[in-house]
């Protein structure tokens, strides 16, 4: 999975690209991928996402709801900090 592409799309809030990239099997959301994405309010992580790295959603000040799949087995420290 191209984590650089996911981070790039996240910073520009390109929802269609993010949705396509999240369909890759066994993906870990990379460190600080969505950091500071103030437009992010709700996120539903599909079953393809098995983990969330440190600070992935840090400083997403508008984030209100996160839905995780049952197979999300690893959430690193400070993944949702602030």
N, C-alpha and C positions, 0 to 999 in steps of 0.2 A: 504494500500500500504506500502510496506516495504521501507521506506525512507533510511534506513541504506544500503540496497542492492543497491539502486540507487546511493547513494553517493560513495559506494565502486567501483561500475562499472565505474562511471564517472572518478574517480581518476586514473583508469587503462585504460581508453579509450576503454572499451569493448562495442563496438557499438551494437552488437547483443543483449546483455543483456539490454542495455539502451533502445533500441527500443521496446523490449518486456515489460519492466516495464512501459514505457510511454503509453502503450495501456490500462492500468487500468483506469476505469472510474473515473472522477472527481478528478484528481490528482493535487496537488499543488507541484511545484518543491521546495524541502526543502531549508532552509537557507544554503548558501555557498556550495551547492551540487556540482557545477561544478567549484568552485573557483580555479583559477590557471591552468585550463586545457588549456595549451598553444597549443595543437594540434587541438583544436576545431576551425573550420573556418566558417562553416555554420551549422545552426540548424533550423529544421522545427518542430515546436511543434504541435502535432495533436490536434484535438478537445477535446480529453480526458483531456488535460491540461487546468485547469480553472484559475490557478494563479501561480505567480512566487514570491517566498519569498525573503526577504532581502539578497543581496549579492550572489544570486544563480549563477550568471555568472561573478562575480567579478574577475578582473585580468585575464580574458581570452584574452590575448593580441593579438591573431591571429583571433579572432572572427570578421567577416566582415558582415555577413548576418544573420538576425533572422526573421523567418516567424512565425507569431502568428495566431492562429485560431480566428475567430470572437467572440467566446465565452470566450476568455481569459479576465476575468473581473477584476482581481486584480494583479497589479504589484507593489510590495513593493519598498520602497526607496533603492537606491544603488543596485538594482537587476543586473544592467549591468555596475557597476562602474569600471572605468579604462579600 
